[in-house]
Amino acid sequence: MSSKSKESEEYALLQLLRDLRLKSGITQQALADRIGHPQSYVSKYEAGERRLDILELREICECLGVTLPEFVRQLERALTRAARQ
């Protein structure tokens, strides 16, 4: 996998997380409060400065009202669209 492709995939992941949060009407601070972390934690993973492990991702998805499998389906659709462009 090329580094450009990897960057594109990471961008799709970060964009999806941010979009889901915004669609849920939840601020970074509110999400951080729900998951027991400072607001900077949310800011850093949304900016790509921090990586999430699968359990952290699952917890965030739950707070945003989406299951982890549904999140993965949405991510796969986003990656497929990005690959076509």
C-alpha positions, -999 to 999 in steps of 0.1 A, spaced: 0 0 0 14 34 -10 18 61 17 -7 82 -2 -33 55 -1 -26 50 36 -30 87 43 -63 87 23 -76 58 44 -66 75 76 -83 107 65 -115 88 57 -115 73 92 -110 106 109 -135 124 87 -161 97 95 -155 100 132 -159 137 131 -190 136 108 -207 111 131 -200 133 161 -213 164 144 -244 146 130 -251 135 166 -250 171 177 -223 163 202 -194 187 209 -159 174 215 -163 184 251 -195 165 256 -181 134 239 -149 136 260 -171 138 292 -190 107 281 -158 87 276 -140 101 306 -112 119 288 -103 156 284 -115 174 253 -80 174 239 -82 136 236 -111 139 211 -94 168 193 -62 148 189 -77 117 175 -99 137 151 -68 156 139 -48 123 135 -24 132 163 -35 102 183 -45 67 173 -74 48 188 -74 11 197 -104 -10 189 -119 -8 223 -116 30 224 -132 31 189 -161 9 201 -167 31 231 -168 62 210 -191 46 185 -215 37 213 -215 73 225 -223 84 190 -252 60 187 -236 37 161 -225 1 165 -189 -8 157 -200 -31 128 -221 -2 114 -192 21 117 -170 -3 98 -196 -6 71 -197 32 68 -159 33 67 -157 7 40 -182 27 19 -161 58 24 -129 40 14 -145 26 -17 -157 60 -28 -123 75 -21 -106 48 -42 -128 55 -72 -118 92 -72 
